[in-house]
Amino acid sequence: MNDALLYLTERDVVSALNIPRAIDALHRMLVAQAREEARNLPKTLATWGDGSSMHALGSVQTGQGGYAGFKTWVHTKAGGGSLFSLFDAHTGTLRAVIEARALGMLRTAAISGVATRALAPADATRAALIGTGPQAVTQLAALAAVRPLRRVRVYSPTPDKRRAFAASMAGKYGFDVQESPSLEHALEGGDIVTLITRAVEPFVNAAMLADCRHLNAVGAILPAKAEFAQDVFELADEVVVDDLENARKGSRELRERFGSDAAPWDSVSVLGQWLADGKARPRDARLTIFKGMGMGLSDLAMARVVYEHARENGLGVALPPQTRENLLLAQP
């Protein structure tokens, strides 16, 4: 079993990972990146038709027990799919093929959790969650894992969807999850705001964030999309990203603010370096912004935990080991 190539399903992923475990695994990976023990391949993407897109991310962690991997996925209005391919970084052997929908949701939530733990005020108790799609479930769990929340207001434009989301979360946490009738109501009084939407145009401006101390903007990851307006940057003392290269290529908000030249981006911090340097939220900060674009190392951190858990617990479908001989025999 230990030498087998494993095929791991969505069920295997969720049995191995919970939000606190995902946050801690990603924290360790980001610190490894800052110490040059891990690195990303920049995201590649193509778009077509009416909002369809395909993406690929790669990453490698060197050192003892190192892994390399690629996540590939396609999104269309009719649906989509994603897979993660995990390799041994020292031998090049393919170790696992992992269904990656839950993996992606967990890593997107985990990066928000890591950023919120590092950047939001320690005593923040009120939050707003904008967007009630599938990823909102894990985003809420990440907020709950890192801050002593007392209230979370949720909003999305479709009343039935936000009502159903709030109802599904009732009683799951030791704080109130409230449906808001308007975006303004949701944002009012929110110390922490998380945006996890498919918005095409900015819908949150500085005036709406009068009470916000930390903003997670993790929904708009394509160059044509944006969630918050440019005047929000005027409130910010710190702007932090998960990956600078991906932000330069894909974040409309940051590209409009900092342009295409490298120099203006000097004021943008990278979360991994922030963690490795042991930095904390500035005591007098008005607002911190975290822009998450998605990067290969986030997926690799999750895939490593899932694979090692599967090996230890006999999970997954074992396929014949990938060997040179097997590959040669498979050639026509």
N, C-alpha and C positions, 0 to 999 in steps of 0.2 A: 504493500500500500504506500509506503514512504517513497518508493521510486516511481510510482505511477503518475501519469498525467491525470489531474483531477478536473472533472467538469462539475462546477458548483452552481447551484440554482439560487434563485432569489430567496428561497426558504433557508438555504445554507447560510446566506449572507446575514439575514436578520437573526438567525440563531447565534451567530458569532459576535455580532456587534450591537451594542446599545449606545445611546448618545454620549454618556460620560466616557465610555471606553474609546469611542471615536474621537472625541475632543482631545483626550490625552495622547492618543496615537498620533494625531495630526500635529499637536504641539511638539512632540519629539521630532517628527519629520521636518518641521519648519526650522527647528534649531539645527538639525543636521544640515539642512540646506545652507543656512547662514555660515556654518563652519566648513563649507565646501565639501561635505561628505555626501551630498545629494544634489541633483540638479534636474531641471525641466528641459524638455524639448518644447519649443514654442507651439502654441495651438495652431492648427491649420483648419480652415473651414471653407466651404463653398455654399452658396445659396442659389435657389432657383424658384421659379414659379411664384406662387402666392404664399411666401413665408417659409418654404421648405429649406432645410439646411442639413449639411453633413459636417462632422467634426472629428478631429483626432488629437489626442494628447499623449505625450510620452514623458517618461521620467526614469531615473536610475538612482539607487542608493548603493553606494560602494561600502567597503569595509566588510567585516565578517558577517556572513549571512546576508549578503547584499542581493537585491532584486532589481530587475528592470521591467518595465511594462508599458503597454499601450492601451488606452481606452478609445474606442471608436463608437460613434453613434450617429443616427439619422433621425431627424424630426420632420414630420409632415402633418398637415391638418388631419390626415386619415390615421395617424399613429406614428410609431417609431420603435426603435430598439437600440440596445447598447450592449457591448461586450468588453470585458477587460482580459487581456492576455498577459499572464505573469511569467517572467523568465528568471532563471538563475543568472545573476549578473556576472558570475565567474566562469560558468561553463556554457552559457547560452542555451541551456536546456529549457524547453517550455514546461513549466510546472503546473499551470492551471489556466483554464478558460472559465471566466466567472461572469454570470449574468449580472449586468451592472446598473439596472434601474434603481434598486434599493441602495446599492453602493453609492451611486451618484447623489441620491437624496441625502444620504447620511453624511457624505463628505461636504456637501453644500451647507448643511446645517452645522456640521462640526466646525467649518471655517468661521461661520458666524459666531459660534460659541467661543472659539479661541479668541477671536477679535473682541467680542464683548467682554470676556474675562480680562483681557489686557487693557482695554481702552475705556470702557464705560465706568461711570462712578461706582465705587464699591457699594454705596448705599442706595443705588437705584432700585426702586420697587414698582414703578409703573411703566408699562410698555405698550406700544402699539404695533400690531402686525397687519400690514397692508398686503392683501392677497390671501385667498383662501383655497388655493389649489392644493394638489397632493403634497407639494414641498412645504406648505405652511405647517403641516402636522409636525414634521421634524424640526422646523425652525422654532416652533413654540417650545418643543422639548429642549432644544439647545439653550434658549433663554432661561428656561426654568432650571437648567443644570448649573448655571453659573451666577445667577443673581437671586436674591431673596424676594421674589416678586409677590406683590399683593393684588395686582390687577393688570390684566391684559385686555385691551380693546382691539377688536378685529373688524376689518372692513374690506369689502370688495364691491364692485359696482352692481352685482346681481343679488338682490335681497334674499332669494331662496338659497343661494349658495352660502352666503355668509351666515344666514340663520342656521342652516344645517351644520356648518362647521362649528359654530359656537355650541350648538346642542350636542354634537359628538364629543366635544371636549369637556362638557359639564361633569364635574365630579372627579376628573382625572388628576387634578392638581389641587394643592392647598391654597389656591388663589382663584379669584373670579376671572372667567373668560367671558367678556361681554361683547355682544354684537352692537356695532355702532351704526346709526342710521345715515351717517355722512362721514366723508373723509375728515372733515374738520373736527368733528366730534371725536373720532378715533385718535387723532393726533394731539388733541388738547390734554395737557398735563402729562404727556408721555415722556419719561426720562430717556427711554430707549425706543427707537423706531426701526423696524425692519421692513424693508420693501422687497417683496418676492413676487413680482408680477411679470406679465408679458407686455407691458406698456410699450407703445411705439413712441409716444411723445411725453415729455416731462409733465408730471401732474402734481408734484410737491414743490413748493417754493419756500423761501426763507421765512416769510411771515407765518406760514403754517407750522414751522418748527420752532416757534417761540419758546416752547418748554423743553425741547429736545436737547439732550446732552451728548448722546451718541447715536449715530445713524449707520445702520447696516444696509447698503444698497447692493443687493445680490441677485436681482432679477434680470436686468438688462445686460446681456452678454454679447450682443451683436452690434456692429458698428452703427447700424441705422436706428437703434433703440436707445431710449433714455427714460429714467424714472424721476430724476430731480432736476430742478432748474439751476442755471448758473449762479444765481444770487445766493444759493446755499453755501457756496465756497466762501463768501464774504464773512460768514459766521464761524468758519472752521479754523481752529488752531493747529490741528493735525489732520493730514490726509494720508491714509495708509491703504496699501493694496496687497493682495496675495502674491501677485506676480507682475513685475514692472513691464516686461515685454508684452504680455497678454493685454495689459491695460492700455499700453501705447497703441496696440493694433486694434483693440476691440471696444474700448469704452468711449462711447460718444460723449458722455459727461466730461471725462478727463481730457479727451482730445480737444474739445472745444475750449476748455480752460487753459491747458498747458501747451497746446499746439503740437507740431510734429518734431520740433527740435529737442535734442536731449537736455540742454541746459535748464530750461524752465521746469523740468521734472525733478530737479535736484531737491525740491521741497517736498516731494512725495516719498514717504517711507515705505519700506517693505516689511511686512508683518514678521517674517522669520528673523530678520536682523534685529527688529525691535525686541523680540523675545530673547534672542541670544545675548543682547546687550543688557538684559534685565531692566529695560525701561518701564516706567509706569506712566499712567495718565498724568499730564501736567496738572498741578493742584488748582491752578486758576483757569483751566481750559473752559471756554464757552461751549465748543462743540468739537467732537472728533468724528471723522467720516471714515468708514471702512468700505472700500469698493472691492467686492469679490468677483473675479472673472472666471474662476475655475482654472485649475492647473493640474498637470500630470501628477505631481507629488502628493496632492490631496487624495487622488484615487489610489496611488501606490500605497499610501499609509493605511488606507482601509483594506486594500487587497491583501497586504501582508498579514494583517491580523486575521482576516477571514481564512486565508490559506493555512496558516499555522494552526489555527483552531480546528480546521477541518482535518488536518493530518493527525492531530492529537486525539481527536474524537471519532475518527473513522467516518467522516461525512463525505458526501459527494459520490459521483460516479467515477470509478477508476478505469482509465483507458490505458492501453499499452504504452510503455515508456517511449518517449520520442527519442529515437536513435538514428544515427546516420544510415544504418542498414534498413530500418523501416521506411525512411524517406526515399532511399534509392529503390526499394521494392515497389513503392507507390508510383514511381515514374512510368509514364506510358511507353 
